């Protein structure tokens, strides 16, 4: 009985590990959905609290190369740090990222860096909605792993949205959990 259990567990681990690698080699395109908390940093953390973000992504991971490309559609909202009003800082944008993968069998760490354009606005009771599109950059690290026949991932990145001459940069650290198809 014990020997059968060990053989069964070894077979399951092998199927998950090798199945994920074979699928990644066959399909270079992937789609993902994700979300998580967004932590403001720098001067931005003085005016907003921890918020949330969601993202949808399309990636291209060519076989036999350690680098891939990913485009993210990103939405982030952070509530005002002041309890006196119901204001929210909101950023919506698109990022183009290079993904640098480190191939391992079961868990695959990666780094990412990219640029994008973000539309930032503040909405709520105490302000008139005003929005502005600016350029930003991001860089971070993550890990991908098999998850229920799909690919799961966790990543953290530093996101900097450049301010104009009258405003400072908006900086956040989104921590993302997602699923890749």
Secondary structure as GFF3:
##gff-version 3
##sequence-region A 1 181
A	DSSP	alpha_helix	2	26	.	.	.	ID=ss1
A	DSSP	beta_strand	29	41	.	.	.	ID=ss2
A	DSSP	three_ten_helix	42	46	.	.	.	ID=ss3
A	DSSP	beta_strand	51	60	.	.	.	ID=ss4
A	DSSP	beta_strand	67	79	.	.	.	ID=ss5
A	DSSP	beta_strand	88	101	.	.	.	ID=ss6
A	DSSP	beta_strand	107	123	.	.	.	ID=ss7
A	DSSP	beta_strand	130	147	.	.	.	ID=ss8
A	DSSP	beta_strand	150	161	.	.	.	ID=ss9
A	DSSP	beta_strand	170	180	.	.	.	ID=ss10
###
